[in-house]
Amino acid sequence: MDSLLAVRLDTVGTTLQGFDMNDAPIGRYLIENTMATIPFTETGLAPLNNDWAYEFAIHDSVYSKCEYDFVKGRPVANSYINVNSAAEWGPILHIRNGGFSAKKVQVVLMRPVIDDSVFTGQDVLVTLSKWSDNDANGAIDYATELDEIANATYQLTATDVIPIGGLLLTMNLVNTVAPGQLIKLEDMSNYWLRVSIPGTTTGFAIGADYYSDYRANLQFDNGYGNPLYFNGTMYGGGFANAGSPSIALHMNTNKTESVDDIANFAGSVNVYPNPTSSVVNVAVELDQMSASIQYEIMDVTGKVLDTHSVKNAQQNTFTYNTSKLSAGTYFVNVITENGRTQSKFVVTK
């Protein structure tokens, strides 16, 4: 996330002990740790060494404090937390490098029963608010320090069965300050992204990554983790021993794209076969002739892998060889003089 995950990591008190992700370039990293301990069964001359390692990714278009599965394109959920209509739960996201636009959010909805469940007509609400720590105490004042900038809603239908592994909801964010405009994220700012299930009278649960716990000492003695607002009370540490909620914010890395660019795209795009293991075809049919049709193949980080263009076309099919790509999720941008659109495809091996 270009160091968006946290302001500080691995602190003891006010002393930074470990790796600071904020100054690391985009990429994947392996952190190896060794801790020498002397249990009561050992002597000072024979310490027991504990070694462990973990891998993480710094990304610039997907922001999640839980683990994110880039192959499946979803936040990881290996646990869950029961909630009701009085709860709002989610991560604090620190944006160091601004200029990005919030586009959509993914949430894993769970249920605390064994059988697959259906909750027809139930609303799921996601809210994105900018947090200004006016009193500099590191805690959120719900009434005075939050300014909502966007939200997303989804109403469950009869076909939205919630299996034991959870139901992934992908919702487009809507600008609530200036409807129809991009949701710009400012640099050196904090945002609270939380999910709630208003009006529910039945048992719901939100997916959680039990092994990613960002509650403690993320910025020295300030716990910028996963706050919980429950029955009028703010709990800065969130749920005890809950890990991180299975929520992911997707941002737009193309800072010049506007809402009008997408809205003005006149035509249809068909991507097939999808999934694919060898080639993918991108069939474009426009409402009118375009001076050019441009294609961009991108990975999940927003990196452009290949481009292609044709001139003076209304119908065109672009065939791209995917054999050189690793298994995972990719995107194709189709750009014309009147607008642009984006489609997703999956490569399997």
C-alpha positions in Angstrom: 0.0 0.0 0.0 2.9 2.3 -0.4 3.3 2.2 3.4 -0.3 2.8 4.1 -0.7 -0.2 6.5 0.4 1.6 9.6 2.4 4.6 10.8 4.7 2.4 12.9 5.1 -1.3 13.4 6.8 -3.4 16.1 7.1 -0.9 18.8 7.9 -1.5 22.5 6.7 1.5 24.4 7.9 4.5 22.4 10.9 2.7 20.8 10.7 1.4 17.3 12.1 -2.2 17.3 11.3 -3.6 13.9 10.8 -2.8 10.3 9.1 0.5 9.3 6.9 -0.2 6.3 6.3 3.5 5.6 9.6 3.9 3.9 9.5 0.7 1.8 8.8 0.6 -1.9 5.9 -1.4 -3.3 6.7 -5.1 -3.3 6.6 -8.3 -1.2 8.8 -8.7 1.9 9.8 -11.5 4.2 10.4 -10.5 7.8 12.4 -12.9 10.0 12.5 -12.6 13.7 14.5 -14.2 16.5 13.6 -13.8 20.2 15.8 -15.3 22.9 13.8 -16.3 26.0 14.8 -18.0 29.2 11.9 -20.0 30.5 11.9 -21.1 34.1 13.0 -24.6 33.1 16.2 -23.2 31.5 19.3 -21.4 32.8 20.9 -18.3 31.5 23.5 -20.3 29.8 20.9 -22.3 27.8 18.3 -19.9 26.4 15.5 -21.2 24.2 15.5 -19.4 20.8 12.2 -18.7 19.1 12.4 -18.1 15.4 9.5 -17.1 13.1 9.0 -15.5 9.8 6.1 -13.9 7.9 5.5 -12.4 4.5 3.6 -9.2 3.7 3.0 -7.1 0.6 3.1 -3.3 0.2 0.4 -2.4 -2.3 -0.9 0.9 -3.8 -4.5 0.0 -4.8 -5.8 -2.5 -2.2 -5.7 -1.5 1.5 -6.5 -4.2 4.0 -5.3 -4.8 7.5 -6.3 -8.4 7.3 -4.5 -10.7 4.9 -5.6 -10.2 1.3 -5.7 -13.2 -1.1 -4.7 -11.8 -4.5 -5.4 -15.1 -6.3 -9.0 -15.2 -5.1 -9.3 -11.4 -5.1 -10.8 -11.2 -1.6 -9.9 -10.4 2.1 -9.1 -13.5 4.1 -11.6 -14.7 6.8 -10.5 -17.5 9.1 -12.7 -16.4 12.0 -15.7 -14.2 12.7 -17.2 -11.8 15.2 -20.9 -11.8 16.1 -22.5 -8.3 15.7 -25.9 -6.7 15.9 -27.4 -3.4 14.9 -25.6 -1.5 17.7 -22.1 -2.3 16.4 -19.9 -0.5 13.9 -16.5 -2.2 13.3 -13.6 -1.6 11.0 -10.0 -0.5 10.5 -8.3 2.9 10.8 -6.5 3.5 7.5 -3.6 5.9 7.4 -3.0 7.5 4.0 0.5 8.9 3.8 0.6 9.6 0.0 -2.7 11.2 -1.1 -4.2 11.7 -4.5 -5.8 8.3 -4.8 -9.6 7.8 -5.0 -11.6 5.3 -3.0 -13.6 3.2 -5.4 -15.1 0.1 -3.7 -15.0 -2.0 -0.6 -15.1 -5.7 0.0 -16.6 -7.2 3.2 -16.9 -10.9 4.2 -20.3 -11.5 5.9 -20.6 -14.5 8.2 -23.3 -16.1 10.3 -22.9 -17.7 13.8 -24.8 -20.9 12.9 -23.7 -24.1 11.2 -26.4 -24.2 8.4 -26.2 -22.0 5.3 -28.3 -18.9 6.0 -30.4 -16.5 4.0 -31.4 -13.0 5.2 -33.5 -11.6 2.5 -34.0 -7.8 2.6 -31.3 -7.2 5.2 -29.1 -4.1 4.6 -25.4 -4.1 5.0 -23.9 -0.6 5.3 -20.2 0.5 4.9 -19.1 4.0 5.9 -15.8 5.8 5.1 -15.1 8.8 7.4 -12.1 11.0 7.7 -10.9 11.1 11.3 -9.3 14.3 12.6 -7.8 13.8 16.0 -8.6 17.3 17.3 -7.5 16.7 20.9 -4.4 14.7 19.8 -5.2 11.9 22.3 -5.2 9.0 19.8 -8.8 8.1 20.4 -11.9 8.7 18.2 -14.6 11.1 19.5 -17.5 9.7 17.5 -19.6 12.9 17.8 -17.0 15.5 16.9 -14.0 14.0 15.1 -15.6 12.0 12.2 -16.6 13.5 8.8 -18.3 11.0 6.5 -17.0 11.2 2.9 -18.5 8.0 1.4 -20.7 5.0 2.0 -21.9 1.9 0.3 -25.0 -0.2 0.9 -26.1 -3.7 -0.2 -29.4 -5.4 0.4 -29.3 -9.1 0.7 -31.6 -11.1 -1.6 -32.9 -14.6 -1.6 -30.0 -15.8 -3.7 -27.4 -14.4 -1.2 -26.7 -17.6 0.7 -24.2 -17.1 3.5 -22.1 -20.4 3.6 -19.8 -21.4 6.4 -16.9 -19.8 4.6 -18.6 -16.4 4.4 -20.3 -14.4 1.7 -18.1 -11.9 -0.1 -19.8 -8.6 -0.8 -18.3 -6.1 -3.2 -19.9 -2.6 -3.0 -19.2 0.6 -4.9 -18.6 3.6 -2.7 -20.6 6.7 -3.3 -19.3 10.2 -2.5 -21.7 11.6 0.2 -20.1 15.1 0.3 -20.2 15.7 -3.5 -22.4 13.1 -5.1 -21.1 11.9 -8.5 -17.5 13.1 -7.8 -14.4 11.0 -7.1 -13.7 10.2 -3.4 -10.3 11.7 -3.0 -8.0 10.5 -0.2 -5.8 13.2 1.3 -2.1 12.7 2.2 -1.1 12.3 5.9 -4.7 11.6 6.9 -6.6 8.9 8.8 -9.8 7.3 7.7 -12.2 4.9 9.5 -13.7 2.3 7.3 -16.4 0.4 9.2 -19.3 -2.0 8.5 -22.7 -2.1 10.3 -25.8 -4.1 9.8 -28.6 -1.7 10.8 -31.9 -2.9 12.1 -31.0 -6.5 12.3 -32.9 -8.8 14.7 -31.1 -11.9 13.8 -27.6 -13.1 14.4 -24.9 -11.8 12.0 -21.2 -12.1 12.0 -18.4 -10.2 10.2 -15.4 -12.1 9.0 -12.1 -11.7 10.7 -8.5 -12.6 10.1 -7.6 -13.9 13.5 -3.8 -13.9 12.8 -3.6 -10.2 11.9 -4.0 -8.1 15.0 -3.3 -4.4 14.6 -4.7 -3.2 17.9 -1.5 -2.7 19.8 1.0 0.1 19.5 0.7 0.9 15.9 1.9 4.4 16.4 4.0 4.3 19.5 1.4 4.4 22.4 -1.6 5.2 20.1 -3.6 2.1 19.0 -4.7 2.9 15.5 -6.2 -0.5 15.0 -9.8 -1.6 14.4 -12.1 0.5 16.6 -15.5 -0.6 17.6 -18.5 1.7 18.2 -21.1 -0.2 20.3 -24.2 1.1 22.0 -22.9 4.7 22.1 -19.4 3.8 23.4 -16.2 3.8 21.4 -13.7 1.0 22.0 -10.3 1.9 20.4 -9.0 -1.6 20.6 -12.1 -3.1 18.9 -13.1 -6.6 19.9 -10.7 -8.4 22.3 -8.6 -11.1 20.6 -10.5 -10.6 17.3 -7.7 -9.9 14.9 -8.6 -7.7 12.0 -11.9 -7.5 10.2 -12.1 -9.0 6.7 -12.6 -5.6 5.0 -10.6 -4.3 2.0 -10.6 -0.8 0.4 -9.9 -0.6 -3.3 -8.4 2.6 -4.6 -7.9 4.0 -8.0 -4.3 4.3 -9.0 -5.1 6.3 -12.2 -5.3 9.7 -10.7 -6.4 11.4 -14.0 -9.5 9.2 -14.4 -12.8 10.9 -13.8 -16.3 9.7 -13.2 -17.3 11.2 -16.6 -14.7 9.1 -18.4 -16.5 5.9 -17.2 -20.0 7.3 -17.6 -19.4 8.4 -21.2 -18.2 5.0 -22.4 -20.8 4.1 -25.0 -20.7 0.4 -25.9 -20.1 -3.1 -24.6 -17.1 -5.2 -23.7 -17.1 -9.0 -23.5 -14.1 -10.7 -22.0 -13.8 -14.5 -22.7 -12.9 -17.2 -21.8 -12.9 -16.2 -18.2 -11.1 -17.8 -16.4 -8.5 -18.6 -19.0 -5.2 -20.5 -19.1 -3.9 -19.6 -22.6 -5.5 -16.5 -24.2 -8.2 -14.0 -23.4 -10.3 -12.2 -26.0 -11.6 -8.7 -25.4 -14.5 -8.1 -27.8 -15.6 -4.4 -28.0 -18.7 -3.2 -29.7 -19.2 0.6 -29.7 -22.3 2.6 -30.3 -20.5 4.6 -32.9 -17.1 4.8 -34.7 -14.1 5.8 -32.6 -10.9 7.3 -33.9 -9.0 4.8 -31.7 -9.6 1.9 -29.3 -6.8 1.4 -26.8 -6.3 -1.7 -24.6 -4.3 -1.9 -21.4 -3.6 -5.1 -19.5 -3.0 -4.5 -15.8 -2.2 -6.6 -12.7 -3.8 -6.1 -9.3 -1.2 -3.5 -8.3 -2.3 -1.2 -11.2 0.9 -1.9 -13.2 0.4 -1.8 -16.9 1.8 -5.1 -18.4 0.9 -4.6 -22.1 -0.9 -2.2 -24.4 -2.5 -2.4 -27.9 -4.5 0.0 -30.1 -6.4 0.1 -33.3 -7.6 3.1 -35.3 -11.0 4.0 -36.8 -13.0 1.1 -35.4 -16.5 0.5 -34.0 -16.1 -3.3 -33.5 -12.9 -5.0 -32.6 -11.6 -8.1 -30.8 -8.2 -8.0 -29.1 -6.6 -11.4 -28.3 -4.0 -11.4 -25.6 -1.7 -14.4 -24.8 -1.9 -15.0 -21.1 0.6 -17.9 -21.0 3.3 -15.6 -19.7 1.2 -14.4 -16.8 1.2 -16.0 -13.3 -2.1 -17.4 -12.0 -4.2 -14.6 -10.5 -6.5 -11.7 -11.2 -5.9 -9.1 -14.0 -7.7 -6.2 -15.6 -8.2 -4.9 -19.1 -8.9 -1.2 -19.6 -10.7 -0.3 -22.9 -10.2 3.4 -23.8 -11.9 5.3 -26.6 -12.2 9.0 -27.4 -15.5 9.1 -25.6 -14.6 7.3 -22.4 -13.1 4.2 -20.8 -14.2 1.1 -18.9 -12.5 -1.8 -17.1 -13.1 -5.5 -17.0 -11.6 -8.2 -14.8 -10.3 -11.7 -15.9 -8.7 -14.5 -14.0 -5.7 -16.6 -15.2 -5.4 -20.2 -14.1 -2.5 -22.6 -14.4 
